[in-house]
Amino acid sequence: MRPFGSKNPPQKAVFMYRHFFKRLFDILFSLVAIIILALPMFIIAVVVWCTSKGPAIFVQKRVGKNGKPFKFYKFRSMTIDAPHDVATREINGDAYITKVGHFLRRTSLDELPQLFCILKGDMSLIGPRPVVCSETELTEKRRATGALAIRPGLTGLAQIRARDKLTDMDMKADVDGQYAQKITFWGDLKIFLKTILVVLREDGIEEGHAETAETSMPAVAEAAVAEAAVEEAVEETGTDNTDDTSETDDTSNETAVQA
């Protein structure tokens, strides 16, 4: 399925969007959003600060473009004694997530401070979600698929397919790689609009449960979600967005089959 049924975008247009207009849109969008959301963000910060001990903003090192670490911001949704430099899914979040934090995470309002990361140039509005520096295996898999060569995003292709439930690293790296190989304006717009629907429906939320027999998804169900994400990623980005991507498409399809 081609994004919005559009014709193949010219190769020059794709190049210009990827290397110039995408960053321009990021700057304009983040700047306008920060201005409009300044008061709501201030209120959230005050509520977080007043309802639990610790700073309102959680700061963590995450993996950025080309593997370069950067400072990643979120509204703090956990207590200050929660493990700091690990992925949320690797800990028992129920033991640390605050009452306000549950609401922030369900609505994704905790992600709003990342608008400043986008404005600074560390992140993009659309791209693979940045991972914790300790997740070296996923980082290297992303490097192999080309996903590490672009800025991480506030939302991305994997988020509109499975959100927190896509935990298989090979599948996640494949989905991120599919996006990195076929960045287009229409594809980004479609991801952005679908993200709004996913957030409003509160789809695919996993609030930091450690992987145990009681809390993790069954292996078969998780594999099904991951496989569907890869198959729909190929369909979503369009297998013929540019005139010179046939060779890339063959490689991507072979990866999906092997997965």
C-alpha positions in Angstrom: 0.0 0.0 0.0 1.5 3.3 -1.0 1.1 6.1 1.6 -2.3 7.8 1.0 -2.4 6.2 -2.5 0.1 8.7 -3.8 2.3 8.2 -6.9 5.9 7.3 -6.5 7.7 10.5 -5.2 10.5 11.7 -7.4 14.0 10.6 -6.2 15.1 14.2 -5.8 12.0 15.1 -3.6 12.7 12.1 -1.4 16.4 13.2 -1.0 15.4 16.8 -0.2 12.9 15.7 2.4 15.2 13.3 4.1 18.2 15.6 4.2 16.6 19.1 4.5 12.9 19.4 4.9 12.5 16.7 7.6 14.8 18.6 9.9 13.1 21.9 9.0 9.7 20.5 9.9 11.2 19.1 13.1 12.4 22.6 14.1 9.2 24.3 13.2 6.9 21.7 14.8 8.9 21.4 18.1 9.1 25.2 18.4 5.4 25.8 17.9 4.5 22.8 20.1 6.7 24.1 22.9 5.0 27.5 22.8 1.5 26.1 22.7 2.1 23.4 25.3 4.3 25.6 27.7 1.5 26.1 30.2 0.3 22.4 30.2 3.9 21.2 30.6 4.5 23.7 33.5 1.4 22.3 35.2 2.5 18.7 34.7 5.9 19.6 36.1 4.4 21.1 39.2 2.1 18.2 39.8 5.0 15.7 39.4 7.2 17.7 41.7 4.4 18.1 44.4 3.2 14.5 44.4 6.5 12.6 44.7 10.0 13.2 45.9 12.5 14.2 43.3 12.8 16.4 40.2 10.0 16.8 37.7 12.2 16.0 34.7 13.9 12.6 34.3 17.2 12.8 32.4 18.9 9.8 30.9 21.5 9.0 28.4 20.1 7.4 25.3 21.6 6.3 22.0 21.3 8.9 19.2 22.2 9.2 15.6 25.2 7.1 14.6 25.4 5.7 18.1 26.2 9.0 19.8 24.7 9.4 23.3 22.5 12.3 24.1 20.5 13.6 27.0 17.0 12.3 26.9 14.2 14.1 28.8 10.9 12.8 30.2 8.5 13.9 32.9 9.5 11.6 35.8 6.9 8.8 36.2 8.8 6.7 38.7 10.1 7.1 42.2 13.7 8.3 42.5 14.9 4.9 43.8 14.0 3.2 40.5 16.9 1.7 38.5 18.2 4.5 36.3 20.1 3.1 33.3 18.0 0.1 32.3 15.1 -0.3 29.9 11.7 0.1 31.7 10.5 -3.4 30.5 13.5 -5.0 32.4 12.2 -3.9 35.8 9.0 -4.4 37.8 7.5 -1.0 37.0 4.6 -1.5 39.4 7.0 -1.2 42.3 8.2 2.2 41.2 5.6 4.0 39.0 3.9 6.7 40.8 0.1 7.4 40.7 0.6 10.4 38.5 3.2 8.4 36.5 0.6 5.8 35.5 -1.6 8.5 34.0 1.3 10.2 32.3 2.5 6.9 30.7 -0.9 5.9 29.6 -1.5 9.2 27.8 2.2 9.6 26.7 2.3 13.0 28.3 5.5 12.0 30.0 7.2 12.2 26.5 6.4 16.0 26.0 9.9 17.2 27.2 11.4 15.4 24.2 10.2 18.3 22.1 13.3 20.1 23.4 15.4 17.1 22.2 13.9 17.6 18.8 14.5 21.3 18.8 18.2 20.7 19.8 18.6 18.2 16.9 19.2 15.1 19.0 15.8 13.6 18.0 13.3 13.9 15.2 9.5 13.8 15.4 9.4 10.5 13.5 12.1 7.8 13.8 13.1 4.7 15.8 12.6 5.2 19.5 15.9 6.0 21.3 17.1 3.1 23.5 19.1 3.1 26.7 22.8 3.0 26.3 23.0 -0.4 28.1 20.9 -2.0 25.3 24.0 -2.7 23.2 22.5 -5.7 21.4 19.6 -3.8 20.0 21.9 -0.9 19.1 24.1 -3.1 17.0 21.1 -4.7 15.3 19.9 -1.3 14.4 23.3 -0.4 13.1 23.1 -3.5 10.8 19.7 -2.5 9.5 20.6 1.2 8.9 18.3 2.5 11.7 21.2 3.9 13.7 22.1 6.2 10.8 19.0 8.5 11.4 17.9 10.5 14.4 15.7 8.7 16.9 12.1 9.8 17.1 9.3 10.9 19.4 7.2 8.2 17.7 7.9 5.7 14.9 6.7 2.8 12.8 7.1 0.3 15.6 5.0 2.5 17.9 2.0 2.6 15.7 2.1 -1.2 15.2 2.8 -2.6 18.7 3.9 0.3 20.9 5.5 -1.3 24.0 4.6 -4.9 23.1 7.1 -5.3 20.4 10.0 -6.7 22.5 11.7 -9.0 20.1 15.0 -7.2 19.2 15.4 -8.7 15.7 11.9 -7.8 14.8 12.2 -4.3 16.3 15.4 -3.7 14.4 13.9 -4.9 11.2 10.9 -2.5 11.6 13.2 0.4 12.4 15.4 -0.5 9.4 12.4 -0.6 7.1 11.5 3.0 8.1 15.1 4.2 7.8 15.4 2.9 4.2 12.1 4.6 3.0 11.7 8.0 4.7 9.1 10.1 2.9 6.9 13.0 3.9 3.7 11.0 3.3 5.0 8.1 5.3 5.9 10.4 8.2 2.6 12.1 8.1 0.7 8.8 8.2 2.8 7.6 11.2 2.1 10.9 13.0 -1.7 10.7 12.5 -1.8 7.0 13.5 0.2 7.8 16.6 -2.5 10.1 17.7 -5.1 7.3 17.3 -2.8 4.8 19.2 -2.4 7.2 22.1 -6.1 8.0 22.3 -7.0 4.3 22.3 -4.1 3.6 24.8 -3.1 0.6 22.6 -0.1 -1.6 23.4 0.9 -0.1 26.8 3.3 -2.1 28.9 4.1 -0.2 32.1 7.5 -1.6 32.9 6.6 -5.2 33.9 9.7 -7.4 34.4 9.5 -10.4 32.2 8.1 -13.2 34.3 5.8 -16.1 33.7 2.9 -14.0 35.1 3.5 -10.7 33.3 5.2 -11.4 30.0 3.3 -12.0 26.8 3.1 -15.7 25.8 5.9 -16.5 23.3 3.5 -17.4 20.5 1.5 -14.2 20.9 4.6 -12.0 21.1 6.0 -13.6 17.9 2.7 -13.0 16.1 2.7 -9.4 17.1 6.3 -9.0 16.0 5.8 -10.7 12.7 2.7 -8.7 11.9 4.7 -5.5 12.7 7.3 -6.4 10.2 4.8 -7.4 7.5 2.8 -4.2 7.9 5.9 -2.1 8.1 6.8 -3.2 4.6 3.3 -2.4 3.4 3.1 0.9 5.3 6.2 2.5 4.0 5.5 1.3 0.4 7.8 -1.0 -1.5 8.2 1.3 -4.4 8.5 4.9 -3.0 11.5 5.7 -5.1 12.7 4.7 -8.6 15.9 3.2 -7.4 14.8 1.1 -4.3 14.1 -2.2 -6.0 17.4 -3.7 -4.7 16.6 -2.4 -1.2 13.1 -3.9 -1.4 14.5 -7.4 -2.3 16.8 -7.2 0.7 14.0 -6.1 3.0 11.6 -8.8 1.9 14.3 -11.4 2.3 14.8 -10.2 5.9 11.1 -10.4 6.7 10.9 -13.9 5.3 13.9 -15.0 7.3 12.4 -13.5 10.5 
